[in-house]
Amino acid sequence: MKNKFKLFLSSIAALMILFSSVKADSIRIGTEGAYPPWNAKDESGKLIGFEVELANWLCIYMKADCTLVEQDWDGMIPGLIMRKYDAIMAGMSITDERMKTINFSQGYADEVASLAVMKGSSLEGMDTPKAINLSTGGGAAKKALKTLTAALAGKTIGVQTATIHQNFLESGDVGSVKIRTYKTQDEVNLDLAAGRIDAALAAAVAFTDYAEKSGKPVVLVGPTFSGGAFGNGVGVGIRKDDAALLKKFNAAINQARKNGKISELAIKWFGFDASM
């Protein structure tokens, strides 16, 4: 009887260890599901997009059991802090301001921003460089910002709320523009197409994806933006106290980069290699 009792206790202990290991390898990843082609939902409501597929691969490399959790964008970081999920993969750029609250993995993709208008807009044909990096600055960047300041004066620009794009418009780098904020990027796109705003600012691929799928004559104008308020690429957001999880994601991103998986997924969803 004593041996049977010891065996029973051993079995319970083994199950507890197994349960603990499974729990330790379970990761919840927050995403918006409303920022195509980074993350979105298909007609059936299934989550799709570059980051959805990348998350699946990163979890395979980490040998983790992962669950994707939908979260509205404006509650993304609060949801992480409140432990609604363990990590964020939602087209979130790595910025100094956000790093005051959370940590980021190394970047897995570049996200250049752009202004967009409807074809025929007076903002088409602005004489600016094709791209400016606000971190490096320089004469070309200053000249471009001066051109944009003059062109956008009196215009209403739409952006998704609580984004790097809103922060840039509010920085004063392009003067005092009229800003209209929206809860989702889809709402921005719809108001742009309906002519309720003069222009919009977001990730360039968000506009090209919308134009392709909707057939609307949305065109990019001015330069693409990076650096400064636009951050240093897109990474996985992780709580400050989760150093072990940060290490796992960095290792998985390294593996995905080295074997070409990030490049493959970027070309599939963006039409070009946006890997870092």
N, C-alpha and C positions, 0 to 999 in steps of 0.2 A: 504493500500500500504506500509505504514511504517513497519507494522508487517511482511509483506512478505519479505521486504528488509532485516529486521533483521534476519529472518529465513534463507534467502539466504546466508547472511554473516556467520551465525552460521554453515551452511552446509559446506561452503568453509573452515572455521576454522577447522571443524572436519576432513575434508579430508586432510588438511595440517598436522594435528596431526597424522593421520593414516599413511600418506606417510612418515612422519619423523620417526615414530616408526618402519616401515618396513625397511626404509633405515638404521636405527641404528642397526637392527638385521640382516642385510645382511653382510656376511663375505666372502671374497675371499681368497682361500687357494692355495698357489703356490706349485706345485709338479713337479718332473722331468718326470715321466712316462717312465723312462728308467733304473730303478735300481731294478729289480725283486729280491726277492719277496716283497720288501718294496713298490715299486710303479712301474707300468709297463702298457703296453697296450696290449689288446688281438688282434686277427686277424682283427677285425672290426674297430680297432682304439679306442675302449672304454678303459678308464682308469680303471685299476684293481690293486689289491695288498693289503697287510696288511694295509698300511697307508690310502689308498683310502676308505676302509671299516671303519677303525677307525675314519677317518674324518667325515664320514656320521653319525656315532653314537655320536661323540662329538657334532656335530651340532644339533642332536635331543635333547641331554641333555641341550644344551644352548638355545634351542628353536629358533635357527637361520636359516635363509635362506642362505645356503652356495653354492658357486660356486668354482669348482676346475679350476685352471689356470695352463696350461703347461708352463714350463720355463726350458731352458737349464741350466745344473748344474752350469756352470761357471758364470752365470748371476743371480743366485738365490738370494743372499743377496742384490746386487744392485737393483734388481727388487722390493724387499721389501722396501728398502729405498726410491725408486722412486714412491712408492704407486701403483705399478702395481697390488698388492694384499696385504692383511692385515696380513697374517701369512704364515709360511712355514712348510709343513710336507713332507719332502723329504729325510728321512734317515739321517738327519743332526745331528751329534754328538754335544753335549754340551761341548764346549771348552772355556778356558779362553781367547784365542785369538779372537774367534768370539764374545764373550760377551763384548768385547771392543766396538763393533759396534751395536749389537742387544741384546735383552733380550731373554731368553728361559723360557718356562714353565718347570715344574718339568718333569723329564724323564718319558717316557711311555714305553720304551723298551731298553734292552741291545743290544749292537752291538759289538760283539767281532770280531777282525780282524784276518786274517790268510794269510800265503803265500800259493800259489797253484802252482803246476807243472803238467806236463803230466806224466802219469804212465811210469816208466822206467827211469825217470830222475835221475841223479847222486845226486840230493838233497834229494831224498827219504831216510828215515831211519835216519835222524839227531837225535842225542842223546840230546834232550832237554826236559824240563818239558812240561806237556800238556798245561799249561796256565801260563802266567806271567802278573802281574799287575805292570805297570811302575810307578804308584804312590807310591806303597809300597816299590818297589825296593827289596833290600836284596841280599844275596849271590846267590840264585838260579837264579834270574833275570839277575844278572851280568854274571854268567856263561853261561846262555842261549844266551845272546847278544854276548858274546865272540865266542861261537860256530857258531852263525849265521854270524858274521863278517868274519870268516875264510871260511865258506861255500859259501858265496855270493860274495866273492872277484872275480872280473873279470866277474861276471854275469850281464845280462841285466834284470832289473825288470820293469814290466809294471804296471802303476797305472792310475786311472782317475785323471785328472788335478784338482787342487784346492781342494784337499781332505786331510783329516787327514792322509791318507796313504802316500801321497806324502810328507807331512810335516815330517812324521816319517823317511822316507828314507833319507830326506835331513838333518835330525838332526845330523847325524854322529853316532848314536847309534849302527849301524851295519856297520860302516866303510864307505868308499867312494865307493858306488855302482853306476853302470850305470843305470840311470833312464830314462824310455821312457814314456811320458805322452800321454793320449788319452782323447778325448772329452767326451766319454761315456764309461760305464763299458762294454757294449756289444763289443765295439772295442777292449778293453783289452782282453776279453774272446776269441775273434776270433783270435787275434795274438798269444795268448798263445797256442791255439789248433793247429795253423798253424806252430808253432815252431819258430816264429820270435822273441820271447823273451824267456828267460830261466825260468822265474817265474813271478808271479803277486801277488800283495798285495791288498786286499779289505776285505769287510765284509765276514766272513766265509760262511754265508748263500747265498751270491751272487754266490759263486763258486759251492756250492752243488746244488743250484737251476739250474744253467747252466748245470752241469754235468747230472742231472736227465732229463732235457728237451732235451738236445742235444745228449745224449748218448756218449759224448766224455769222455775218461778216465782221467778226471781231478781229482787230489788228493791233499788233504791238507797236508802240511809238516810243521815241527817245532811246536812251541807253538801257542796258540791263544793269542792275545794281547788285553789289556784293560788298562785304566788309562793313565796318562801322556798325551802325544800327541794325544792319542786316545779318550780323553774326558771322560765324565761321563754319558753315556747313550745317547739316542736320545730323543729330545724334540721338541716342537713347537717353531719356531723362530718368534719373534714379535718385532716390532719397539720399541725403548726406550720410546717413548712418549705415548704408548698405554697401560697404566697401567690397565685400566678397562678391556680391552680385555684379557690381561694376567691373570687377576683374574678369568675371565669366563672360560678360557681354563683349568686353574688349577683345578677349581671346577668340570668341566666336566671330566677331567682325573681321579680325585678322585672317581667320581661316576662310571666311566667305570672300574676302578680297583676293587672297592668294590663289584660290581655285577658280576665280573668275565668275563666281555666282552673282556678286553685286552688279558687275558690268552686264551680265546676261539679263538680269531682271530690269535694270535701268533701261537698256535698249528695248526690251519688250514693252515697258510701260511708258517711257518718255520719248522713245524714238532716237535716243542718243545715249552715250555712256556718261552718266552723271556721277559715277563712283568717285570717291576721294582716294 
